[in-house]
């Protein structure tokens, strides 16, 4: 039976590494073949409101696969940036063919680390997420940048990138294809969940036009 991640080790890693991850997550560059995804979205809300919604987005009816969330580290730096690390537990159903690759009795829950850096001076929120367990079957790394727009202060620009890989010999390609499709589906739910939270914070109920998607997305193999 797979055990839960070492909680104290997660905190130790944070204190050492969070400060150097505000430019990129280097791990995906070391993988030979990964599926890559990127998209850009305009959010019709101020950066301050988006950041508030980000911290309050769970639970919401579009993210029922997120079971728990815990803050394991938080620090305000001398230059007024907020560094945080959260541990999330998620669950996702696998297709029948993928279930056969899992040993009997292995946990289907996925532990995910979410690092974030809030820079109120430059109005940016950068997040990095990656799974701690089941990494042989599939590793998913995501980087999101929520940037306040200088030209349109009532708009926040979101750029999302993801790198998906698998180390299962003979099955890595279909697993990566499945992972990419699942990621695209989940990020749509994530955006709906953020929209739901924004609408509640603004006290206007569900509004279908909070998100305005720009025609900018890409996916492929790196």
Secondary structure, 3 states (H helix, E strand, C coil): CCCCCCHHHHHHHHHHHHHHCCCCCHHHHHCCCCEEEEEEEEECCCHHHHHHHHHCCCCCCCCCCEEEEEEEEEEECCCCEEEEEEEEEEECCCCHHHHCCCCCCCCCEEEEEEEEEEECCCCEEEEEEEECCCCCCCEEEEEEEEEECCCCCCCEEEEEEEEEECCCCCCHHHHHHHHHHHHHHHHHHHHHHHHHHHHHHHCCCCCCCCEEEEEEEEEEEC
